[in-house]
């Protein structure tokens, strides 16, 4: 089969979609990634994928430009002639779906988060909802990463009850992200792994850190992630430089392997406004790290409050500060028990093989004639 995977950045395909890509390649399918080219492009090609450049304005809100995007997708789809299209991220899902339906190509979107437009509310949210309703009409299968997002789409009548299927996020590689003991340092190290976006709760994290450091000297706060993300809620380098200069935050830059930094942390924090199923929390929990996250869709499903981590209120500096204070005062054996509970939860619910099996089943449902005649038996990923 010719399988096309489209997303708004090649790094997204490499870092978040690798398990399904590898499974499809092992079954002998031809996989093309349609995404803007970046430093991850060559790694995707080395895996065995073709990569085609996609011109897309991730931040733009121009109806005229977005209408052109439908035509751009249609031209790519007509040229590449895929048997099925797997799609991720908001614009690829919406405008890719419109183009694929016009051409009669099976299209499988993954709603991994609602995006800044949906979170903004008001007129912009109404426009986005209208686009979703139109684009997703008559698609037989839609993947959601948490039940809250699914239920919201159903409540707003953007989809019908027979369309959605649930995934445990992108899943996690339980072997690669193996459990490690908590660090022996006397300081409590909090780590946030994220792009520097307001929607991720970076500002709240920094303010809570500033207040805690003013009261106690045995806590450290780190951020690992890139600056200057192509997103309307991005924070700038000047903000980060000021926080580092003031001694509030340690910036760990951007790294392809986050495991050494998770190993050195006592707790991984994500005070996001809303998520699909945050990969950073899955990876940290798999490594037996306690979590602190906001009580919002996506996060609350990953963290069992008081068991594998602690939940706080979203957009609330004081709630986040108090929650981190509670953790800093927690004895080592309690922290260890939280980490162990998180690892157990990942093993039960978030093994990436669950995601791969769900995709292979959905592709089979969408292309029964092709998969029955050409597909090899499913290869289950490492448990």
C-alpha positions, 0 to 999 in steps of 0.5 A: 500500500501507499500510505501518506502521513501528513503533519505540520512539521517533519520533527513531529512525524519523527518524534511522535509518529515513529512507531506507526511509521516503523510498523508500516514499513516493516509490513512492506508498505510505502510511506511518504511524509508530507510536511514542511522540511526541517532538520528531521527530514534526513532522519525520516528518509534514513528510516525508509520514508519518502518526504515531500515538502508541504508549504503551510503557514502554521500560525496564519488565520487568513481564510484566503490562504487556508482556501489555497491550502485545500488546493495545495493538499489536493495537488499533493494527493493527486501526485502521490496517489496514496491508498490511505492518508494519516493526518495530524495537527489542526490544519492538516486535519481540517484542510487535508480532509476536505481535499481527500474527500474530494478525491475519494481517498480514505482519510484518518485524522488524529485530534491530538489537541484542539489548538490555540484557535479553539482555546481562544474562544469567541468568534475564532472558536466558532470559525474553527468549529465550523471548519471541523464540522464541515471537514469531518462530515462523513469521515468513518473514523476519527482518532481522539487522544482523550475522552474529554476532547471526544465528548466535546466534539460530540456535544458541539455536534462537530461529529457523530457518535459512530465516528470517534475511536480513542487512543492512549495518546501517542503511546510510549516506548516502555523499553526506551523510557525505562524506570530510573531511581530518583536523584540523591541530591538534597535539592528538589529539581522540577523539570518542564519539557515543552516548547515555550508557549503560553498555552503550555503554562510556561508563564505560570511555571516561572512565576510559581518558581520565582515565588518558591525560590524567594522562600526556600533555597533547596528547589531548582526549576528547569525548562527543556525545549526550543525557543521561537516556536511557530505558534501564536502563543509563543514566548520570546527569547528575551523573556527566557533570557531575563528568567535565566539572568534572574536565576529563576529558571535553568534553560536546558536548551533543546535535546533529541534525548530527554532521558538524561534530564528526566533522570536528574529530575525529581518531578516533571511539571506541565501546567498546560491549559489543555492537551491531547495526551502529553508525550512528555508526561508519558515519557516521564511517568514511564521513567518512574517520575512523579508528575505535576500537571493541571486538572485539564483534559489530556493531563488529568487522564495521564496523572492519577491525583495523589497516586502517580502525581499531583493535579493543580488548577490551570492558569493559576500560579498560586495553585501551581506553587502550592502543589509544587510546595507540597511535593517539595515537602514530600519524603523520598519514599512517597515520591518513589511510590508515586513514580512507581505508580506512574510506571505501572499506569504506563504499562497498563494503559499507554504502551505504544503497541496499543496505538500501533494496533489501533492504527493497523486495525483502522487502516484495515477497516478503511481499505479492506480490499487492499489490506486483505490482499497485501498486508502481512501479520501485524508486528507488535511493538516491544512490550 
